[in-house]
Amino acid sequence: MTRAAYILNGARTPFAKIGTDLKAVSATDLGRAAAVEAMARARVEPGEIDQAIFGNIATPPDAANIGRVIALRAGIPKERPAHSVARNCASGIESIVQAARLIQTGEADVVLAGGVENMTLIPFIYRERAKAALAEIGMARTTGARLAAFRKMPWGELLNPVIGLKLGLTDPVCGLNMGETAELLAKEGGITREMQDAFALRSHQRAHAARERLAEEIVAVPLPPAFDKVATIDNGVREGQTMEALAKLKPFFDRVYGSVTAGNSSQITDGGAAVVVASEEFVAKRKLPVLGRIAGWGFAGLEPERMGLGPSRSTPVALKHAGVPFGKIGLLELNEAFAAQVLANLQAWEKDPALGAVDPEILNVNGGAIALGHPVGASATRLVLTLLMEMRRRKVSHGVATLCIGGGQGASIVLEGAA
């Protein structure tokens, strides 16, 4: 018999715009902060964790298998295994799904799962000629040989490295960057600039109105080097955002005919999130409160150039797996990679008999990534945590969290609220 998997509780760091509050906090430390707080809120000791799984995309050079590093630094015993997962934007759901599978099969009773990303610290990459020159300098055994190698240095290349972040946001198969895929969906769906800006404004307005609710998810993060200040809020939310201000921004990805701007796209962000997933037996034995049950999940693939439509493909799969009709869904968290991408999914949803039109009043009720930010490895865990906490407030029985995935996939998870 398959065992039920419950999410006990969780926590996340503030989400901070690239180059701001969390710029010097490593991805490992972001993960540790979220992990320690998640365990405390779940009333679970580190020694009770059977395994740990963390999603991450831009693996820090000093933290190979970052899930293991986070687990050890969070106090989980060295005998307990830990690993990392990478499903691009859905990495933070992949970790939760893998945790649920471990529990369902009886391999674990308690799993720490989450995701983390410091996008500020994604490295620059030397170009080939510069790398070759630096290698020659490093291998030279005499001063003369070093000087000779030094003279070969292509200074133009050395001072113009490849931006790792930009490279990572470009699809290697279709050749489009993520913003260009959003432009394609906007053009194909007749989604205007005004429609996108209106949705972006709604995201900021809802996130600002939800400040106190969102604060319940957040653990404060001390800031290096002096550690005399702490980050406590999502700093990308614009209280005074207006349609007029959004209209002044120029298209970023297609500067001639485009409609996708920095203002109607998700923010590049640093942050981490974690939840504790446990078996029904462990919950009963410890008499622990839970946020909800993992009812089902689904993943689906599609053309990389239309990756933004992933949620419309994966959600029917997840609902079928959970045995829950869409009409029973009381809250929906659909990641706001781009306003155009969300609106394109709503169009697809309405045309799909397995889904149907989405009530705006259940969609991203606390705002989304356009206002809060999108630290790629962490966002999906944040969606799950935000959704479960709002389901508890509203006493909603079922909710869905879903994301598009760079590379042409969608991920969805169905959650059942605590009785």
C-alpha positions in Angstrom: 0.0 0.0 0.0 1.3 3.4 -1.0 2.0 5.6 2.1 0.7 9.2 2.2 3.3 12.1 2.3 2.6 15.2 4.3 4.2 18.6 4.3 4.6 19.5 8.0 5.9 23.1 7.6 8.5 25.2 5.9 10.3 28.5 5.6 12.1 30.6 3.1 14.5 33.5 3.0 13.5 36.9 1.8 13.8 37.1 -2.0 16.2 39.9 -3.0 16.8 41.4 -6.4 20.1 40.5 -7.9 23.0 42.5 -6.5 21.1 43.8 -3.5 20.5 42.5 0.1 21.6 38.8 -0.4 24.4 39.4 -2.9 27.1 38.2 -0.6 25.1 35.3 1.0 26.1 32.1 -0.6 23.6 29.7 -2.0 24.6 27.2 0.7 24.0 29.7 3.5 20.6 30.7 2.0 19.7 27.0 2.0 21.0 26.5 5.5 18.9 29.4 6.8 15.7 28.0 5.2 16.5 24.5 6.3 17.1 25.2 9.9 14.0 27.3 10.2 11.8 24.8 8.3 12.8 22.0 10.8 12.2 24.3 13.7 8.7 25.2 12.5 8.0 21.5 11.7 9.0 20.6 15.2 11.5 18.1 13.8 15.1 17.7 15.0 17.9 17.4 12.5 18.6 13.9 13.8 15.2 12.8 12.7 15.7 13.7 9.1 16.3 10.5 7.0 17.4 12.3 3.8 17.7 15.8 2.3 17.1 16.9 -1.3 17.7 20.4 -2.6 17.1 21.9 -6.1 19.7 24.2 -7.6 20.6 25.2 -11.1 23.8 27.3 -11.0 25.9 24.9 -8.9 28.4 27.0 -6.9 32.0 25.9 -7.7 32.6 25.5 -4.0 29.5 23.4 -3.2 29.3 20.4 -5.6 26.2 18.5 -4.5 24.9 21.5 -2.7 22.1 19.5 -1.1 24.7 17.5 0.9 26.5 20.7 1.9 23.3 22.3 3.1 22.2 19.2 5.0 25.5 19.0 6.9 25.6 22.7 7.7 22.0 22.5 8.9 23.0 19.9 11.5 21.7 16.8 9.8 23.9 13.8 10.9 26.6 12.8 8.5 25.2 9.3 8.2 22.1 10.6 6.5 22.3 10.8 2.7 21.6 14.0 0.7 21.5 14.9 -2.9 20.8 17.7 -5.3 18.3 17.9 -8.2 18.1 20.1 -11.3 14.9 20.5 -13.3 15.5 24.1 -14.0 12.6 26.3 -12.8 10.8 23.3 -11.2 13.8 22.1 -9.2 12.1 23.1 -5.9 9.1 20.9 -6.8 11.3 18.1 -8.1 12.9 17.9 -4.6 9.5 17.7 -3.0 8.2 15.0 -5.4 11.4 12.9 -4.8 10.8 13.3 -1.1 7.2 12.1 -1.5 8.4 9.1 -3.5 10.9 8.1 -0.8 8.1 8.2 1.8 5.6 6.4 -0.4 8.0 3.5 -0.9 9.0 3.3 2.7 12.7 4.4 2.1 12.3 7.3 4.4 9.9 8.7 7.1 11.1 12.3 7.1 12.8 14.2 4.3 14.0 17.8 4.1 13.3 19.2 0.7 13.8 22.6 -0.9 15.6 24.7 -3.4 18.1 27.5 -3.5 19.7 30.0 -5.9 22.1 32.9 -5.6 21.9 34.4 -9.1 24.1 37.3 -8.2 27.0 34.9 -7.7 26.7 33.0 -11.0 30.2 33.2 -12.4 31.5 34.9 -15.5 33.3 32.5 -17.9 36.6 33.2 -19.6 36.5 32.7 -23.4 38.7 30.0 -24.9 41.7 32.1 -25.9 41.8 33.7 -22.5 41.6 30.4 -20.8 44.4 29.0 -22.9 46.6 32.0 -22.1 45.9 31.8 -18.4 46.6 28.0 -18.4 50.0 28.7 -20.2 50.9 31.3 -17.6 50.0 28.8 -14.8 52.1 26.0 -16.3 55.2 28.1 -17.1 58.2 27.2 -15.0 60.4 30.2 -15.6 59.9 33.9 -15.4 60.8 34.2 -19.1 58.2 31.6 -20.0 55.6 33.4 -17.9 56.3 36.7 -19.6 56.1 35.2 -23.0 52.8 33.6 -22.2 51.6 36.9 -20.6 52.3 38.7 -23.9 49.9 36.3 -25.7 47.0 37.3 -23.4 44.0 38.4 -25.5 43.1 41.3 -23.3 39.8 42.0 -25.2 38.6 38.5 -24.4 39.9 38.6 -20.8 37.9 41.8 -20.2 34.8 40.6 -22.0 33.9 37.2 -20.4 30.8 35.2 -21.1 28.1 36.1 -18.7 27.1 32.8 -17.1 23.6 34.1 -16.1 22.8 35.1 -19.7 24.1 31.8 -21.1 22.0 29.9 -18.6 18.9 31.7 -19.6 19.3 30.8 -23.3 17.9 27.5 -24.6 20.7 25.5 -26.2 18.3 23.6 -28.5 16.1 26.3 -30.0 18.6 29.1 -29.5 16.0 31.5 -27.9 16.5 33.1 -24.5 13.6 32.8 -22.1 12.3 36.3 -22.8 12.2 35.5 -26.5 10.1 32.5 -25.8 7.7 34.8 -24.0 7.6 37.1 -27.0 6.6 34.2 -29.2 3.7 33.3 -26.9 2.6 36.9 -26.8 2.6 37.2 -30.6 0.8 33.8 -31.1 -1.8 34.6 -28.5 -2.4 38.2 -29.4 -1.3 39.2 -25.9 -0.8 42.9 -25.9 1.7 45.1 -24.0 -1.2 46.6 -22.1 -2.5 43.2 -21.0 1.0 42.2 -19.8 1.6 45.5 -17.9 -1.9 45.2 -16.3 -1.0 41.7 -15.0 2.4 42.9 -13.8 0.7 45.8 -11.9 -1.7 43.3 -10.3 1.2 41.2 -9.2 2.8 44.1 -7.4 -0.5 45.3 -5.9 -1.3 41.8 -4.5 2.2 41.2 -3.2 2.2 44.6 -1.4 -1.2 43.9 0.1 0.1 40.5 1.2 3.2 41.8 3.0 2.1 40.6 6.4 1.0 37.2 5.1 4.1 36.6 3.2 6.2 37.6 6.2 4.9 34.5 7.9 6.9 32.4 5.4 10.2 34.3 5.9 13.2 33.7 8.1 15.5 36.7 8.6 19.0 36.3 7.1 22.0 38.0 8.7 24.1 39.9 6.1 27.9 39.6 5.8 30.5 40.7 6.3 29.6 42.4 9.6 26.4 40.5 10.2 25.0 43.6 12.0 22.1 43.8 9.6 19.4 41.3 8.5 17.3 40.9 5.4 13.6 40.4 6.3 11.5 41.4 3.3 11.1 40.6 -0.4 12.7 43.8 -1.8 11.4 43.6 -5.3 7.8 44.6 -4.5 7.0 48.1 -5.8 4.4 49.7 -3.6 3.7 52.6 -5.9 3.9 50.7 -9.2 1.6 52.2 -11.9 0.6 51.5 -15.5 2.2 54.8 -16.5 5.6 53.7 -15.0 5.4 50.3 -16.7 4.5 51.9 -20.0 7.7 53.8 -20.0 9.9 50.7 -20.1 11.2 49.6 -23.5 10.8 46.1 -24.8 13.9 44.2 -23.7 14.1 41.1 -25.9 12.6 42.3 -29.2 13.4 46.0 -29.2 11.6 46.7 -32.4 8.4 44.7 -32.4 8.4 43.3 -28.8 6.1 43.8 -25.8 8.0 41.9 -23.1 9.8 44.3 -20.8 11.8 44.1 -17.5 8.6 45.4 -15.8 6.3 42.6 -17.0 8.9 39.8 -16.5 10.0 38.1 -13.3 12.9 39.6 -11.4 16.3 38.0 -11.3 16.6 37.1 -7.6 18.5 35.4 -4.8 16.8 33.2 -2.3 16.2 29.8 -0.7 13.2 27.8 0.6 12.7 24.5 2.4 9.9 22.2 3.7 9.8 19.1 5.8 7.9 16.1 4.2 6.9 13.2 6.4 4.9 10.0 6.4 1.5 9.6 8.0 3.0 7.2 10.6 5.6 9.7 11.7 3.0 12.5 11.9 0.7 10.2 14.0 3.5 9.0 16.3 4.7 12.5 17.0 1.2 14.1 17.0 2.5 16.8 14.7 0.4 19.4 12.9 0.7 19.5 9.1 0.1 22.1 6.4 -1.2 19.6 3.9 -0.9 16.3 2.0 0.8 15.8 -1.4 -2.1 14.5 -3.4 -0.4 14.1 -6.8 2.0 15.6 -9.3 2.7 15.7 -13.0 5.4 16.7 -15.5 5.0 17.2 -19.3 7.2 18.2 -22.2 6.6 20.5 -25.2 8.6 22.5 -27.7 11.4 24.4 -26.0 10.5 27.6 -27.8 7.0 27.4 -26.2 8.3 26.4 -22.8 6.0 28.9 -21.1 3.0 26.8 -21.9 4.3 23.9 -19.7 1.7 24.4 -16.9 -1.2 23.9 -19.3 0.3 20.5 -20.2 1.5 19.3 -16.8 -1.6 20.3 -14.7 -4.0 17.8 -16.3 -1.4 15.1 -15.7 -1.1 16.1 -12.0 -4.9 16.3 -11.5 -5.3 12.8 -13.0 -2.6 11.5 -10.8 -4.3 13.0 -7.8 -7.8 12.0 -8.8 -9.0 15.6 -8.4 -11.1 17.5 -10.9 -10.0 21.1 -11.7 -13.3 22.4 -10.4 -12.3 21.3 -6.9 -9.1 23.5 -7.0 -9.6 26.5 -4.7 -6.3 28.2 -5.1 -3.8 28.2 -8.0 -0.1 29.3 -7.9 1.1 29.7 -11.4 4.7 31.0 -11.5 5.0 34.4 -13.2 8.1 33.9 -15.3 6.6 36.4 -17.6 3.2 38.1 -17.7 2.8 36.9 -21.3 3.5 33.3 -20.3 0.8 33.4 -17.5 -1.7 34.9 -19.9 -0.9 32.4 -22.6 -1.5 29.6 -20.1 -4.9 31.1 -19.1 -5.9 31.1 -22.8 -4.8 27.4 -23.1 -6.6 26.5 -19.8 -9.9 27.9 -21.1 -9.7 25.8 -24.2 -8.9 22.6 -22.4 -12.0 20.6 -21.3 -9.9 19.0 -18.5 -9.2 22.4 -17.0 -11.5 25.3 -18.0 -11.4 29.1 -17.3 -9.4 30.2 -14.3 -11.2 32.4 -11.8 -8.8 35.4 -11.3 -9.7 35.5 -7.6 -8.0 32.1 -7.0 -4.9 32.9 -9.1 -1.7 34.1 -7.4 -3.6 35.8 -4.7 -0.5 37.1 -2.9 1.2 38.2 -6.1 3.9 36.3 -7.9 7.4 36.3 -9.3 7.0 39.5 -11.2 6.9 41.3 -7.8 8.6 38.8 -5.6 11.3 37.5 -7.9 12.3 34.1 -9.4 15.5 32.5 -7.9 15.3 29.6 -10.2 16.2 26.7 -8.0 14.1 28.0 -5.1 10.9 29.3 -6.7 8.9 26.1 -6.9 9.4 25.4 -3.2 8.3 29.0 -2.5 5.1 28.4 -4.5 4.3 25.2 -2.5 4.9 27.0 0.8 2.9 30.1 -0.2 0.0 28.0 -1.5 -0.2 25.7 1.6 -0.2 28.7 4.0 -2.9 30.5 2.1 -4.9 27.3 1.9 -4.8 27.1 5.6 -5.9 30.7 6.0 -8.9 30.2 3.7 -9.6 26.6 4.7 -9.3 25.6 1.0 -9.4 21.8 0.4 -7.2 21.6 -2.7 -4.7 23.7 -4.5 -2.2 23.5 -7.4 1.3 25.0 -7.8 2.7 24.9 -11.3 5.6 26.3 -13.3 6.9 26.4 -16.8 10.4 25.0 -17.2 13.1 26.3 -19.4 13.9 23.7 -22.0 10.2 22.9 -22.8 8.5 21.3 -19.8 5.9 21.9 -17.2 5.6 20.8 -13.6 2.5 20.8 -11.4 1.8 19.5 -7.9 -1.7 19.0 -6.3 -1.9 19.7 -2.6 -4.7 18.8 -0.1 -5.2 21.1 2.8 -5.1 19.9 6.4 -8.5 19.1 7.8 
